[in-house]
Structures are given as C-alpha cells and as structure tokens.
Amino acid sequence: MNDVLLARAERAIEASRALRAQRRAVADQLDDATREVRRVVMESAMLRSELKALRDNRDEQDLRHRAQPE
C-alpha cells in the first residue's frame, strides 16, 4: 500500500514540477510578447509624430508660397 501511495505522490510531484516549468515558459512568452507590443506601439507613435511634422511643414511651405507676391 505504501508503495502505491509513494508512486502516486512521486507522479503528482513530477506533474507539479512540469506544470510549474510550463507556467514559467508561458510567463516568459507573455513577457516577450508584451515587450514586443510596447516596442511596436512606441514605433507607431514615433512614425505618426514624424508624419504629422512632415504634413505641418508641407502646409507651412504651401502657406508661404501662397503669401508671396508674384
């Protein structure tokens, strides 16, 4: 009887270890994905800012050309 209980306990301990390892691996993947999302969001914000600056510069140049007497 003790051998059966010991075997079950060992299997449960091993299963618990495997689950903890899987959990750590998934947590690491989530951390990696979160970092990547943050990087992409920041990159997108930078590009939007650059595009806005380009549009503003273009609009200012258009206004200057229209305001100049011909």
GIKARA-V421956 format. One line per field, one symbol per residue. psi: psi as a letter, one per 40 degrees, with the letter a starting at -180 (. if undefined). burial: + if it has 24 or more other ideal C-beta (glycine too) atoms within 12 Angstrom, else -. A space follows every 10 residues. Layout:
psi=???
burial=???
This chain:
psi=dddddddddd dddddddddd dddddddddd dddddddddd dddddddddd dddddddddd dddddddhi.
burial=---------- ---------- ---------- ---------- ---------- ---------- ----------
